Amino acid sequence: MKTTTITPDPWKLTPDDRLMAMIGLVGWIGALLLTLWR
């Protein structure tokens, strides 16, 4: 577990956190498009 303090500033996120956020956003958009496609 990391012992870093969590800051609300999105620019102070680590690259890993940014990558996870991008993957989550892409996955959410993909699921939304699949739902609308049917």
C-alpha positions in Angstrom: 0.0 0.0 0.0 1.2 3.5 -0.8 1.6 5.9 2.1 1.2 9.0 -0.1 -1.5 11.5 0.8 -4.4 11.7 -1.6 -4.8 15.1 -3.1 -7.8 16.4 -5.1 -5.5 17.9 -7.7 -5.7 15.6 -10.8 -2.3 16.8 -12.1 -0.6 15.5 -8.9 -1.7 11.9 -9.7 0.9 9.3 -10.4 1.2 8.0 -14.0 -0.3 4.7 -12.8 -3.3 6.5 -11.4 -3.7 8.4 -14.6 -3.4 5.2 -16.6 -6.1 3.5 -14.5 -8.4 6.5 -14.9 -8.0 6.4 -18.7 -8.6 2.7 -18.9 -11.8 3.1 -16.7 -13.0 6.0 -18.9 -12.4 4.1 -22.1 -14.1 1.0 -20.7 -17.1 3.0 -19.6 -17.5 4.7 -23.0 -17.1 1.3 -24.7 -19.8 -0.2 -22.6 -22.1 2.8 -23.3 -21.5 2.5 -27.1 -22.2 -1.3 -27.0 -25.5 -0.6 -25.1 -26.6 2.0 -27.6 -25.5 -0.1 -30.6 -28.1 -2.8 -29.9 
